[in-house]
Amino acid sequence: MMSVKENKKTVPATTVKFAIAQDTFIVGDLQANANKMRSLAINARDAGADVIIFPELALLGYPPEDLLLRPNLATRTKEALALLNDVEDIVMIVGYPHIDHHGTFNSAAIIHNGHKKGFYHKQHLPNYGVFDERRYFDKGRNQVLFDYKGITIGLMICEDLWQTAPTKALKEQGADVAVVLNASPFEPNKQNLRKDILIERVKAHALPIIYTNCVGGQDDLVFDGGSTVVQANGDIAYEANRFLPHLLMAEYHVETQSFATQNTAPLSLSAESEIYQALVVGLRDYVNNSGFNGVIIGLSGGIDSALTLAIAVDALGADKVYAVMMPYKYTSQISLEVAQEQARRLNVSYTVCPIFDAVDGIRHTLAPLFSNAKADDSTEENIQARARGMVLMALSNKFGHLVITTGNKSEMAIGYAALYGNMAGGFDVLKDLYKTQVYELANYRNRLEDTPIIPERVIARPPSAELRPNQADTDVLPEYETMDAILSMYIDYDMGYQEIVDKGFEESVVAQILNMVDRSEYKRRQAPIGTRVSNKAFDRERRYPLVNKWTVKG
């Protein structure tokens, strides 16, 4: 048990005010993160806060991945923590990597008036889904509590809350309040799940909990905040708005051992709105934190590029979004019309760059090599896609804008995309959205405006790559409603061939789709990253060998 003593004698406190620093902390930028903590702590102190709580690993940012293996990390961490030493009269609970002769730990430091009063090491290290903390961290062994202004505060970090033992141990050792530092990424319904766990732990031990989460995008992850304070009886006392930085003040009454209650409830988000907001935040932070001055989108007149354009404008502003329509002889008149119409509605820079000469030039170059080959097939179709990719990448190189691709999860799953063509780019906004979800979000975004920003003709028309005359996706694929249902069972829920067939799907269709998924791993390994908005995204959570002899019916 530690005690954080004040420098001057005071009467016993009747209240303790906690500041919850729900904010964005950039991975690797230790000094900037420390300076942000310093400013937030001073602001919180000036607003009357006694204690400020920062998220998990906020000093280094989360997830830092192999930055944790850098030999000078300990020195940089020490230097960054030193920037907090001149902050007085407020207790800071800081998430940071602790490195000593015992190992490397995911830790929380208790800092008061320039002194580190103690630290806690995370005990439960998640190694599932997007988490691989056992690769980097050693396991903490001891609970940590400290006394301040008449109350005893216990510490936990993220996964500790999801296990039963740490909360129970804190209560048994005399904690009045538990504080949990978190870096909990978004997925659908995650906030409700968090609150369910919080309420379950609180009710089991009559121990109020302060839950602090970060916000912002980091590579393919988005952190959605939703910091929450739960009373000892399980009632929600405070809850922060999601996806937004917020310094949430929570007042604890020592005598009644309860928190005051906030006056305004957080903004409620529907399932569609939270996914849309996650996509906006993910793109915004990836582009801005990577140093790009804008983005380029190949606007085709189809639903995927239409939704991507809308998200890009919402994330970055119309002045940083550049749309390019690249027609060829199979591009329909409606595609030209609706692409121009949407660009006008969103007020983005719009250019038409025909690719006739580029495609014909490549075909002419290849003609001698193809003289004995079969008739036109997907090879010639992919030349069109690759010509478009070349145009977009050339514009990116010349003007410094990031190319964002428009492929969805259905296409990435089955490999319905051209390597070095429509897969060419640095970020794929829709990568974790099935095609049916793309339509749902397009309709959702249109409902937010008096005049829909995505032309209704885009939503109503049958999907087509327009790489040959009268082409439709259903020429080679089942209807997307059927295919997405099968894909979700196979990818998101790890169901096998027979289990999916038993759900009522045609055997040949199931076999076709599952084989396409398994054969396309090499494409997915080369695809750009995209924001994770499901409970099983490609890349971090689903990793299969490129070469293997596994059979879907095995």
Residue, then its C-alpha position, 0 to 999 in steps of 0.5 A: m500500500m502506498s500513500v500520496k501525501e500533500n505538501k501542506k497540511t489540509v483538512p480531510a477531503t469531502t470529495v475527490k475529483f478525477a479527470i479522465a483524459q480520453d484523448t489521442f496519443i501518437v505511437g512512438d511520439l513520446q515527447a509530444n505525448a508527454n507534453k500533451m499529458r502535461s497540458l491536460a494535467i495542468n488544465a485538469r488541476d486548474a479545473g479542480a481535479d485531484v487526480i488525472i488518469f491517462p489511457e494504457l501505454a499513453l506515453l508511447g501510444y498503442p499498439p507500439e508493436d516492435l518499438l517495444l524491442r528498440p534498445n533505446l526505449a528505456t532511455r526515451t521513456k525516462e526522458a519523456l516521463a521527466l517532462l511531467n516532473d514540474v506538474e504540481d498539485i495533481v496526481m497523474i496516473v500514467g500508462y507507460p512501458h516499464i523496463d528494468h532488470h526484471g523485464t518489460f512491463n505494460s505499466a501505470a505510474i503514480i506521479h505526484n509533484g515530480h515524484k514517482k510514488g509507485f507503479y503497477h504492472k499489468q497482470h493479464l496479457p491478451n494474446y488473441g484477436v488484435f492483441d499479441e502482448r505476450r510477445y513483448f511484455d512480462k507479466g505483473r504479479n502484485q496488486v497496487l493500491f494507494d491512499y489519497k485524500g481519505i480513499t484507497i485507489g486500486l489500479m488495473i490495466c485493460e485485460d485485468l478488468w476482463q478477468t475476475a481475479p484482479t477486481k476481487a483482489l483489489k476489493e479484498q485488499g481494501a480498495d474504495v475505487a478501482v481505476v482501469l487504464n485501457a487501449s480498447p479498439f472499436e468493434p461493433n457493440k463493443q461499448n455495450l460489452r464493456k459496460d456489461i463487464l464493468i457492471e458485472r465486476v462492480k456488482a460482484h464486489a461493490l467496488p466502483i470503477i473508473y474506466t479510461n479509454c483512448v480515442g483515434g486511429q492507429d494503422d488499421l485500428v480505431f479506438d473509440g473512447g467511451s470512458t465510463v464511471v460505474q457506481a458501486n451499485g452498478d449504475i452508470a455515473y459518467e460516460a464520455n462521448r465516443f470517438l471524441p477527445h474529452l477531459l471528463m470530470a468525475e466527482y467522488h464523495v468520500e462520505t457516501q462513497s459514491f460518485a456524483t452523476q453527470n447531467t448530460a448523457p452521451l450521444s447515442l450511436s446506432a450500429e450504422s453510425e458507429i461503424y461510419q464514424a470509425l471509418v471516418v476516424g480511421l482514415r482521418d488519422y492515418v492520412n494526417n499522421s502519415g503526413f499526406n496532404g490529401v487523398i486521391i480516389g478513382l471514382s468509377g460511378g459504382i457504389d464502393s468508390a461513391l461511399t469511399l468518396a463520402i467518407a474521405v470528405d467527412a474525414l478530411g474535408a473536400d479541399k483535401v480530396y481529389a477524384v479521378m474518373m478514368p473511362y475506357k470503352y466499356t465505361s457506361q454513360i451512367s457511370l460518367e454522369v453519376a461520378q460527376e454528379q457526386a463530385r459536384r455534390l461534395n464539391v471535390s476536385y474532379t478530373v476525367c482522365p481517359i485511359f484509351d491510349a494507356v490500355d491500347g499501348i500496353r496491348h500493342t506492346l504485348a501483342p507479339l507475346f500474345s500472338n499464339a495465346k487464346a482469345d481475350d480473357s481476364t488478362e485484358e480486363n486486368i490491363q484496364a485496372r492496372a492502367r488506372g492504378m498506374v495513373l493514380m500512383a503517378l498522380s500520388n508520386k507527383f503531388g504527394h496525395l495518398v491513393i485510397t483504394t475502394g475494395n470491400k471485404s467481399e472482394m478481398a475475401i474471394g480475390y475479386a480484384a486485380l493486383y497492381g490495379n484496383m488494389a494499388g494504393g496505400f489505404d483501403v477504407l472499405k476493406d472490412l465491410y462486406k458488399t451488403q454493408v457498403y449498401e447499408l452505409a451508403n443509404y445511412r449516409n444519404r439519410l443524413e442530408d436533405t439532398p443525398i450525396i450519393p446519387e440514388r442511381v449509384i445505389a440502384r444499379p447492378p454492381s459491375a467492374e465494367l471491364r467488358p461489354n454488359q458485365a455484371d458481378t453476378d456473371v461469375l458470383p452469387e448474389y451478394e446477399t448469399m455470398d456475404a452470408i457464407l463469407s461471414m460464417y467462414i471468416d468471422y465465425d470460423m465455420g467449416y464447409q459442412e456446417i455452412v451447408d447445413k445452414g441451408f446453402e447450396e453445396s456447390v456455391v459454398a465450395q466455390i466461395l470457400n475455395m476462392v477465399d483460400r486461393s486468394e490469401y496471396k492477394r490479401r497479403q499484398a493489399p493495403i491496410g484498412t480500418r478494422v470495424s468487425n470482430k474478425a478482420f484480415d491481416r491481424e486476426r486472420r493469418y493463413p499460409l500462402v501455400n498449403k494443401w488444406t481442402v475446404k471439405g476436409 
